[in-house]
Amino acid sequence: MRGVLKRNEPLAPYTSWHIGGPADLYYRPRDLEDLVEFLGTLPSDIPLIWLGLGSNVLVSDAGIRGVVIHLLTSVDNALSSTALPIQMIPKEVFQSTGDIVRAEAGVTAAKLAKFCIKHGLTGAEFFAGIPGTVGGALAMNAGAWGGETWRQVVKVEVINRRGERSFRDPEDYHIGYRSVVGLKAAEEWFVAGYFQFQAGDSEGSNQKIKALLKQRNERQPIGVFSCGSVFKNPDNHYAGQLIEELNLKGYAIGDAEISSKHANFIVNRGQARANDVWQLIRHIQTLVLAKHQIELHTEVKFLGEFP
């Protein structure tokens, strides 16, 4: 094994909320081959949790029992594997009418967008607005600015707990709004995605991203500890608007506060604990249900034990 292995590793530094207790075991693999080797050393019954940028998770104050595998890949240097973590694939491989990009799960969505611009591809601009990795985007069908991850997917590469890698097609999943459910196997995780894009105007794509990022910065809390959007938008509604109508902007429990800039964001003012965020989420859900008769569901994934 060539990766980083730590015991009782605090997870707060690896999450965008900067919240979370320790993992029993923490492993950051060097590359996919290293990940295969590491998985082969683990007992078959040990819990596995996968982490990317940590932008859509709330880790319990008590931490996580089992192993946290941290997939976060540098695309600036070639790894020791035979393939780069992000690369062009000949379209003939998939008999595609567009260009195919293979991106490993640990590549950030923003890096994928930049790669596509560099290679004159359009259709990937929305990835610049996703504050996570390709693996996280695949796992939840992440979207931004009207785009969604799985609209671009032609194939995915997965791995099971024995370290065996295989390919799946989009038809092997039930894809919904911020939801992806595998229809083939219960314990498989994404390690790479193959995305189809079209040739286009790189400069136009770059300007579009700049304009959309400027718009996002004006409307959302940037430069603070948050997880992005906390709740999914209910049908025909916006979660942030429903919360704002309850005059909850600025409401806090401990150091967890509903953003005064966008009500669908909870920010850590500095010393927030996972339990503070959990209680604030439950408080919001209770009030929205009472006021609007609408049940809010979270985009956030809860890792570890919660009440």
N, C-alpha and C positions, 0 to 999 in steps of 0.2 A: 504493500500500500504506500502511496506517495502523497496522500492528502494530509489534511490537518485533523487530528483526533484530539478532543478534549473531554474531560469529565467534569460534571457539575458546572457547565459553561452558562453564565448568564445570557439570556436571549434578548434583553432589552436593546443592546446596541445594534442588533440585527433587524429590528423592526422600525417602521417609520413613525410609530407612536412612541418609541423609546420606552416601552413597557414590557415587562415579562420576567418571570423567574427563570431558574436554571434548567437546562436539559440534563438528564442523566448522562447521556453521551451525545456529543456533537461531532459531526464529520463533514468536512468540506473536501470533496474529491478533486483530484487534479484534473481529471478528464473522464470521459465515459468509460474507458477501459479500466481506470482506477476504481470507478463506481462499481463496475461489475465485480471486480476482485473483492472490494469491501463487502458487498452484499453477500458474497459467498462465505464470508466468515461469521455471519450473524446467525443466532438461533432462529428457528423457523417461527417461533411464537412471540418474538420481541416486537413491540409496537414501533412502527415507522412513521415519522412525520417529515414532510418535505417543506422546505422554506426557500424562497427566492429573495426578493427585495424586502419582504416582510411588510408590504404596504396594504395588505388586505386581511390582516390577521390580528387577533387579540390573544396574547399569550397569558395564561393564568399566572397570578402572583406566585403560586406554588410551583410553577414551572411545568415541565413535561416529563412524564415517565417514558422510558424507552430511548429511541435514537432519533435525533434531528439530523436530517441530511440537507446540507445547505448547498443548493445549486446556484452559483453566481459566477458567471464566466467572463473572463476578459477576452474581448475580441481584437485587442490591439496586437497581440502576439500569437504566433502559431503555437498550439499545444503539442504535446508529444504524441498525440493520437495521429492517425493517418488522415483525418479530415479536420478542416478548420471548423470552429464552432458556428460560423455563419458563412455560407458560400452559395454560388450559383450552381444549379443542377441543369444538365442538358434537358431541354423540353421533351426530347424524344423518349426519355425515360418513362414519362407519364403520358406520352402522346398528347401533349398539352398544346393548346392554342396560344398560351401565354408563357411568360418566363417564370421559372420555378426557383424559389429561394429556400434553402434548408437552414433553419436556425435552431440551435440547441436550446434546451429548456432554460439554461442559466443565462442566456443572452437577454439583456434588457429590451423591452419593447421599443424604447427610444432608439437604441442602437440598430434595431431592425429597420426602423423608418429611415434612419440616416444612410444605412447600407443601400436601401432601395433608391434613394435619391441619387447617391453616387453612381449607381448603375443605370440610371435613366428609367426607372420604373415608377408607375403611378398606382394608386390604390392602397398604399401602405401608410399614407399620411396620418390616419387616425391613430396608428400605433404610437406616435409621438405624444399623444395625450393620455397614454396608459402608464401609470407610475408603478410598473411591475416588470416581471420577466415574461419571456415567451411561455414558459411552463405554467405560470399562473394564469396568463391570458388564455391558454388552451384549457386549463382546468375549469374556468368559470365563464368561458365565452365572453371575455372582457371586451368592452367597446368604448368608443368615444367619438364625438362629433358625427354621429350617424353611422359609423362603421362598426362592424363586429368581427371578431377574430375568425370564427368558423366559416364565414362567407368566403374566406380566402384559402381555406385548407383543402389540400388534395390528398394528403396522407399524413399520418403521424407515426412516430417511432415510440414504442413503449418498453418498459422494463418491469419485470416482476421481482418479488422479494428474493428469488434464487439467482438474480442477476441475468436472467435470460431476456434477450431483446427480440422484439418482433415488430411487425408493421400492422397498422389498422387503417381502415378507410372511414370517412365521415359517416357512412351508413352503419358503422358499428357503434354509433352513439346516438342517444336522444339529445338533441341540441335545442336549448331554449334560451330565454332571456336570463343571462347571467347563470346559466345552468348547463352542465354537461354530465350525462349519466352513461356509463359504459354498458353495453348490452352483451359483451362477450365474457369478461372476467372481472371479478370483484377487486382483486388486488393487482392493479397495474398502474404505473405512473408514467407520465409523458417525459420523454428525454429529448425529443426533437419534433419539429413540425416542418412540413413541406407546404409552402405558400405559393399561390399563383397570383401574379401581377401582370400588368400590361405595360408595354413600352410607352413612354410619354415624355412630357416636358419637365425635366428636373428642376429648372429654375422656377417654373410655375408651382410645382409641388413644394419647393422650399419656401416660397412666399406664402403659400396657403398655410403651411405649418406655423410660420412666424405670426400670421394674423390670428390664427386660432389659439396659439399659446398666449398672445397678448390679451385676447378676449378672456381666456381662462384665468389669467393672473388678475384681471380686473374684477372677476366675479367670485373667485375662490380664495381661501386662505393659503397663501404660498409662503414658504420659509418658516413654517411652524410645524410642530410635531402632530401629524394627523395621519389617518389611514386612507384618505380619499373619501369618497361617498360612503356613508355608513349603511344607508337603507336603499333597497331597490325601489324604483319608481312603481307604484301600483298602476294598474290599468287606468288610463285616462287621467292620471294625476301625477304631480311631481312631489316626491317626498319632502323636499326642502320647503315647498310652499305650504304643505299641510302643517309642518312643524312651525313655520314662521307665523301662521295664522293663530297659533296658540301663544304668541309672544314669548317664545322660549329662547330666542337668541340671547346669549350671555348667561343663561342659566347654568349653574355649575354644581357638581357634587365633588367635593375635594378639589383636586386640581384638574379635573376633567370638565371641560366647558363646551357648550354648544356655541359654535363660531358665530360671532356677530356679523360676519361677512356672508356666510352661507349656512343655512340652518341644517343642512344634511351633512355637516362636518362637525366632528367632535375633536377638539384640540387638547393636547396635554400642555398645561401652562408651566410645567416643569417637574412636578413631583407626583403626578397622577399615578394611581395604581390601577391594575386591571379591574379590580372590584368597583372602583369609582366609575369607570367607563361602563361596566356591566350594569350597574344600578341606573346610570343615566340613560342607557339604551332602553331598559325596561320601563323607566319613567316616561320616556317619549312614546313608546308603544302603547302604554296604558292610556295616556291622555289623548293620543290621536284616535284610538279606538273609541273612547268615550265621546269625543267631540264629532268625529267624522264617520264613525262606524266603518272604519277601514283598518285592516290589520297590516302593519308594516313588517316586512321581512328584511333581514339584514343581508347586505353584500358581504359583510365581515364574517370571517370564519373564526370560530372560537377554539383555541388549542389549549388542552389541559382541562382541569376540573373547574366548573363554575356552579353556582347554586342552582 
